[in-house]
Amino acid sequence: MKTIKEASKLSGASVRTLQYYDNINLLSPSDRTQSSYRLYSDEDITKLKQILFLKELGFSLREIRYIINHPTLDQSSIFHQQKELLRAKSQKTHHIIKVLERLENGATLDDCQEDINSISQESKLMKHHSRLLLLISLSLGVGAFGVYQYLQIHPSTDQTPATLPSPITDTIHTNPVISDSATNCLDVHAGPIDLASLPAESPKLDQIAFPDDLQSNPQIQALYSRPDLDTHEYSQLINYVISKSDGATRYAQISFSADHQPIREMYAPDGEPSTINGHNVLIGHYTGQVYNEQSKNLEPIEKYYIDFTTNNLIYSIETQGLSETEVLRLIKSLL
């Protein structure tokens, strides 16, 4: 049996990644020590390498879970579609390189407009392939090949969701949280940044469905840890944060990065996930009281803690004062 650090070294996956895979029931260790430390068997590590390989192929974690947990699935159709998607991406990259060479040699964007239009069309085709693959992997009722045949007979013209059958049904579970979670702010530094500094996969501000009273001027920050107690320097990027508050009782804070600890560790490690827009989402719900300095009274508060993974980013969301409807609308805007 291997410890989590040994499994990390053998596979190349980070310890945090292994913890996250365990938390979302993608890869759970075969055993644990008396102190509850994870222990991985050779079979676990083999499965982990398969997961990492499928991730390299461009599958989402949800798709990977479905593929691994359904060995009788007609996987050949799924892998065929993924191969075609990767082939299309390769052709698009080759096309872009050719355009860049023309621009490098003095051509203008106007000179390359025909190529630009062609590249745009290639992007639309890749989106179609991606949606087709998702529908195949989610088709529990009619079967993977049945959805594939349907889309061949009824091709989409504008690629809008309304033109395609959707087997996805939202299932909402809110897990009770018995204590309000908090971060040790002494070990974290929040530095304001501009939109241009965010990763390319970051959510766009105009897509985030903040409630109407929280729409204007959200704060955009990068959070850094302070690893060196001697120098007190903040050097390690933890995650990025987009937050908005009414200054009193309501706020929404959206944290995201490619590799950070999901906040489910703080409130619902064994919670039941929801399914929203085809994604696994863990939702924690806290109700309690907080002391108000101005009124000198205890006042009720309601918080939601949410985390999920999409677009290769791990999201952790915290809200206060938002209703469940507002929270679900916010989540859906990010998926």
N, C-alpha and C positions, 0 to 999 in steps of 0.2 A: 504494500500500500504506500502511496505517496502523499506527502503533505501538500497543502495548497501552494506553497512556495516551490516545491519540487515539480508539481504539475505545471505551474506557470513557466518554470525554466524549460521543461521538456517540450511544451507546446508553443511558447512564445506569446501566450496570452497573459495579460496582466492579472495580478491577484484580484484587483477590483472587478475585472471582467468576469473571472470565475465566480466571485461572490454574487455578481449580478445575474449570471446564468443560473445559479442555484436559486436565487430569489424569485425568478420568473419561471422556475420549473423547466428550464431548457436543459440543464445538465446538473443533476444533483449528485453529490459524492455517494459512493456505495456504503461508506461507513463514517463514523465519527469517534473521536477519542472520548474518554470519560469527561474531559473538559469541553466537549462539544466542538473540538477542532475538526475541520473537514479532512477526510482521508479518501484518496482517489485510487481506484484499481486500474490495472492495465487496460481493461475494457472501457473504463471511464475516459481515460486519456485518448484511446482510439476514437471514441465518440466525439471527444472535444476537437480532435484534429479534423474530423469530418465536418463538424460545425464550422470551424474556422475556414475550411476549404469552401464550403457552400457560401459563407459570407464573402469570400474573395470573388466568388462567381457573381455576386451582386444580389443574392437573395436576402430578404429582410429576416429578422429573427423570428417573426411570426411564421413566415413561410418555411423557414428551416425547421421549426418545431413541428409543423404539420407534416413535412416530408419525412422526418425521422420517426415520428410517432405513428405513421401510417405506411408500414413497409409493403402492404398490398396495393398501395396506390399505383396507378399507371404513371410511374415517374418518367418514363421515356418521353411522354408528351411535354412534361414540365421542362426537362433538360433540353429538349429540342427547341422549345421557345426561348429558353435562356441562351442557348448557343446562337440562335438567330439574333437575339438582342445584342449580345457581345460582338457578333460579326458586324451588325449595323453600326455599333459604336466605333468599331475599328475603321470601318469605311468612312464614317463621319470625321474621325480624327485625321485620317489620311487626306480627306478633302480639305479640311481646315488648314493643314500644313501646306498644301499646294497654294491656297489663297494667301497665306502668310508669306510664302516665297515670292508671290507676285507683288504684294504690298512692299516687301523688303526691297524689291528691285525697282521700285518707283511707281507702281500702279496706284491708283486712288480707289477709295471705296466705291465710287460711282463706276469705275472700270470693272469692279468685281461684283456688281450688283446681281448679275445672273447667278454667280456661284453662291452668293449670300442667300438668295431666294431658295436655291437648291438645298443648302445646309439647313435652312429653316424647315423645309419639307421633311428632311431626314429626321429632324428632332420630333416632328409630329408623329412620324412612323414609329419612332422608338417609344414614345409615350403610349401608343396603341399596343405595342408589344408588351410593355410593362403592365398595362391594365389587363391585357389578356392573360398574362402569367398569374397575376393576382386572382383573377376570377377563376382560373383553373384550380389554383391551390385552395380556394375557399369553397369550391362547389361540393358541399357535403351531400346535397339532396340528389341532384341530377347526375353527379359523377363528373370527373375531370374531363373525360373525352366528350361527354355530352355538351358541356359548355363550349369546348373547342369547336365541335361541329356546329353549334348554334351560331357562333361568331363567324364561321366561314360562310354560312348560309345567309346570315343577316349582318353584313359588314357595316361598321359605323362610318358615317360620312363626316360628321363634325366632331367626333370623339367626346361629346358631352355625356356625363353620366346618365342623363335621361334616356339615351338611345341604347343603353346596354342593360341586360338583366342584372340585378344585384341580389346575391344571396345573403348579403350582410345584414344582420339585425342587431341593433344595439341591445346590450344586456347590462344594466346598471346595478352595481353592488357598492354600497358605501359602508366602509369598515369603521366601527366606533373607535375613537381614540380617547383614552382615559386621562391623558395629561398633555398639556400644551408643550410642543417641542420648541427648542431654542438652539441657536448656534452661538458658540463662544466667539463673540466678536473681537475679543482681544487677540485672537490668532488669525484674523482675517482683515485684509485691507481692500476697500472698495474704491477703485479708481475710475472716474468718469471717462468715457471714450465716445467717439463719434461712430456713426453707422458704418463708415468705410473700414473701421477696424474689426468689425465682426466677421466671423468665418462665412464663406460663401453659402454654406448650408443653413445659415441662421434664418429664423422667421422674419418675414418682412413686416414692418410696422403697420402697413395698411391692411394686412391680412388678419391681425390680431383683434379678436372681437372683445375688446374691453367694454364694460358697461358704459352707457352714455356719459355718466358723471366722471368716468375715469379715462376719457378719450384723449384729453389734451396733454401734450408735452410729457411723455413718459421718460423716466430716467434710464439711461443706458450705461452700464458699468461692467468692469472686469474685476473679478474677485481674486485676490492673491493670498497665498498663505505665507507665514513667516517661519521658515524652517530652521533658521540659525538664531539661537537665543543670545549669542554673543554680539552679533552685528545688528540684530533686529531688522534684517532686510527681508522685504517681501519679494520673493522671486518666482515661486511656482504658481502658475495660473491654475485656479481651481475651476472656474466656470464664468460664463457671461450671464448678466442679469438685465432683464427689462422689467421695470416696475413702475407702478402708478398708484398714488394714494390721494384720497380726498383731504388728507391732513388731519383727519379725526378718527373715523371708525371703519372706513372701508379702504382696502388696498388689494392689489394683485401683484405678485412677484413671480416672474418666469425665469428660472435658471436653466441653462443648457450648456453642454459641452460634450465632446466625444468620449470623455473618460472621467467621470466623477461618481462619487458614491450616491446611489439613489436614496432619497430621503425616506423610502419605505423602511429602511433599517431603523429609523427613529420611531416609527409609529405602528407599522403593521407588517412585520416580516413574514407572517403567515396569513396575510389577508387574502380575501377572495378578489381576483381581478375582475374588472368590467371589460366588456367588449364594445368599443366605440369606433365607428367607421372602420371596422375590421382590425383594430389594434387592441392589444392588451393594455389596459390602463388600471393602475391601482389608485383607489380613491379612499382617503381617510377623512372622517368627519369628527370635529371636536366642538363641543359646546361647554362653556364654563363661565367663569366670572373673572373680571380684571378690575383692579383698583384704579379709579379715575382720580388723578391728582387735583383736578379742578373742582369736581363735585364732592370729593372726599367720600365717595361711595363705591361699593362694588357694583359693577355693571355687567350685564350678560354679553358674551361674545360668541361668535360662531365662525369656525375656521374650517377650511378644506385643505388637505395636503394631497397632492397628486403627483404621480410620476409615470413615465412611459418612454419608449424609445421610438423615434422615427427619423428618417433621413440621416441615419448614422449619428444622431445626437441623442443624449440622455437628457430628458426634460424633468425638472423638479419644480412644481408650482405650489405656491402657498397663497391662500386668499383669506381675507377677513371681511365679514359683513356682506359677502356675496351670497345670493340664493343658489340653490342647486341648479336651477335653470340657467342662471348667469354663468355658473361654473362649467356646465356642460357645453354651453355655447362657446366659451373661451377655449375649452379643450378641443372641440371640433374644428375651430379655426386654425389650430396648429397641426392637425393631423392630415 
